[in-house]
């Protein structure tokens, strides 16, 4: 699959603006400033397909990208930024819940977590939601280039403790860096496989 042909389609700020789901969708989820936009840009081999916000929590829309006529990438708004107002957080929650509850053709959720740190409470809440609802997902651990060899080994050793879910053994972890390109090919292949199976 040629992700370099990916183009931006539309942004939606309210759940009732969402268009009908007509093909498999790959969903990208993660907290603000986790490297979600950089990941999408690296996957598509484009520098500015997804805008990298200068301020965490600035993007409050669901953004759709078309890879081809048979696949969409869906970028959810980042969560967990404390300085966003309660009203705005409520709007984001309503938008995201509306997306997941609207019977869309979700082939895979790419849940993004900063590899340098243990998952946040919001990360764990999102993963628990995906497990409980039965959405297929993988966990991509970003910013791997910022860790030393020893730090990486320590993070690997703590994964099971960090992600205390009954479905842990079924979770596929992808180590990723938008700087070095680590994990790009694996992520692309995983997405392509998920899209073909749905």
C-alpha positions in Angstrom: 0.0 0.0 0.0 1.4 3.4 -1.0 0.8 5.7 2.0 2.7 8.5 0.2 -0.4 9.2 -1.8 -2.4 10.0 1.3 -4.3 13.3 1.1 -6.2 15.3 3.7 -10.0 15.1 3.3 -11.8 16.9 6.0 -12.0 18.0 9.7 -15.1 17.7 11.8 -15.7 19.4 15.2 -19.1 17.9 16.0 -20.3 14.3 15.8 -23.4 15.2 13.7 -21.0 16.6 11.0 -19.4 13.2 10.5 -19.9 11.7 7.0 -21.0 8.1 6.4 -18.3 5.5 6.8 -17.8 4.0 3.4 -14.6 2.0 3.7 -12.2 0.6 6.4 -10.9 3.2 8.8 -7.6 3.2 10.7 -7.9 5.3 13.8 -5.1 7.1 15.6 -5.5 7.9 19.3 -3.3 9.3 21.9 -2.7 12.1 24.4 -1.8 15.6 23.3 1.9 16.0 22.3 2.5 12.2 22.1 3.7 12.5 18.5 0.5 11.5 16.7 0.9 14.0 13.8 4.6 13.2 13.4 3.7 9.5 13.2 1.1 10.1 10.5 3.5 12.3 8.5 6.3 9.7 8.8 3.9 6.9 7.7 2.9 8.9 4.7 6.5 10.1 4.1 5.2 13.7 4.1 6.5 16.6 6.2 3.2 18.5 6.7 0.3 16.3 5.9 -0.9 16.3 9.5 -0.2 19.6 11.2 2.1 19.4 14.2 0.6 21.8 16.7 2.9 24.2 18.5 0.6 24.1 21.5 -0.7 20.8 23.1 -4.4 20.5 23.1 -4.9 23.0 20.2 -6.4 20.5 17.7 -10.0 19.7 18.7 -11.2 18.1 15.5 -11.4 14.6 14.0 -9.3 14.7 10.9 -9.8 12.4 8.0 -7.2 11.4 5.4 -7.7 9.3 2.3 -5.1 6.8 1.4 -7.1 5.5 -1.6 -10.7 4.8 -2.4 -10.6 1.8 0.0 -8.9 3.2 3.1 -9.2 6.2 5.4 -6.9 7.3 8.3 -8.7 9.0 11.1 -6.8 11.3 13.5 -8.7 11.8 16.8 -8.1 14.9 18.9 -5.4 14.4 21.6 -6.6 14.0 25.1 -5.2 14.7 28.6 -4.1 18.3 28.2 -4.8 20.0 31.6 -5.1 23.6 30.4 -8.0 22.9 28.1 -11.3 24.1 29.6 -13.9 21.6 31.0 -16.3 22.7 28.3 -13.8 21.9 25.5 -12.9 18.6 27.1 -16.6 17.7 27.2 -17.0 18.6 23.5 -14.0 16.5 22.6 -15.4 13.5 24.6 -18.8 13.9 22.9 -17.1 14.0 19.5 -14.9 11.0 20.1 -17.7 8.9 21.7 -20.0 9.9 18.9 -17.4 8.6 16.4 -16.9 5.2 18.1 -20.6 4.7 18.7 -21.8 5.5 15.1 -21.2 2.0 13.7 -18.2 3.0 11.6 -16.0 0.5 9.7 -13.1 0.6 12.2 -10.5 -1.9 11.1 -7.8 -0.9 13.6 -7.1 1.6 16.4 -3.5 2.7 16.6 -3.2 3.7 20.3 -0.1 5.9 20.8 1.9 6.0 24.0 5.2 7.9 24.7 7.8 5.1 25.2 9.8 7.2 27.6 7.0 7.1 30.3 4.5 4.8 31.8 1.0 5.2 30.3 -1.1 7.9 31.8 -4.5 7.3 33.5 -6.1 8.7 30.3 -4.1 6.2 28.2 -5.2 3.3 30.4 -8.8 4.5 30.3 -8.7 4.6 26.5 -7.2 1.1 26.2 -9.7 -0.2 28.7 -12.5 1.2 26.5 -11.0 -0.4 23.4 -10.7 -3.8 25.2 -14.2 -3.6 26.6 -15.8 -2.6 23.3 -13.9 -5.2 21.3 -12.2 -2.7 18.9 -9.1 -4.2 17.3 -6.0 -2.2 18.4 -2.3 -2.1 18.6 -0.1 0.1 20.9 2.6 2.2 19.2 5.4 3.3 21.6 6.7 6.6 20.1 9.9 8.6 20.6 12.1 5.5 20.8 15.1 7.4 19.5 15.1 9.4 22.8 15.9 6.4 24.9 19.3 4.8 25.6 19.8 1.0 25.2 19.4 0.5 28.9 16.3 2.7 29.1 14.7 0.7 26.2 15.4 -2.6 28.0 13.9 -1.2 31.2 10.8 -0.1 29.4 10.4 -3.5 27.7 10.7 -5.2 31.1 7.9 -3.0 32.5 5.3 -3.4 29.7 3.2 -6.0 31.4 3.1 -4.1 34.6 2.4 -0.9 32.8 -0.5 -2.3 30.8 -2.5 -4.5 33.4 -5.2 -5.8 31.1 -6.6 -9.2 30.7 -6.0 -8.9 26.9 -2.3 -8.0 27.4 -1.0 -11.2 25.7 -3.0 -10.3 22.6 -1.7 -6.8 22.4 0.8 -6.1 19.5 3.4 -3.4 20.5 5.2 -1.5 17.8 8.3 0.5 18.7 8.3 3.7 16.6 10.4 6.8 15.9 9.5 9.6 13.5 13.1 10.6 13.6 14.9 7.4 12.7 12.0 5.6 10.9 12.0 2.7 13.3 8.7 0.8 13.2 7.4 2.6 10.0 7.5 -0.5 7.8 6.0 -2.7 10.6 3.2 -0.2 11.3 2.4 0.1 7.5 2.2 -3.7 7.1 0.0 -4.0 10.2 -2.4 -1.3 8.9 -2.5 -2.9 5.4 -3.2 -6.3 6.9 -6.0 -5.0 9.1 -7.6 -3.1 6.2 -7.6 -6.3 4.0 -9.2 -8.4 6.7 -12.2 -6.1 7.1 
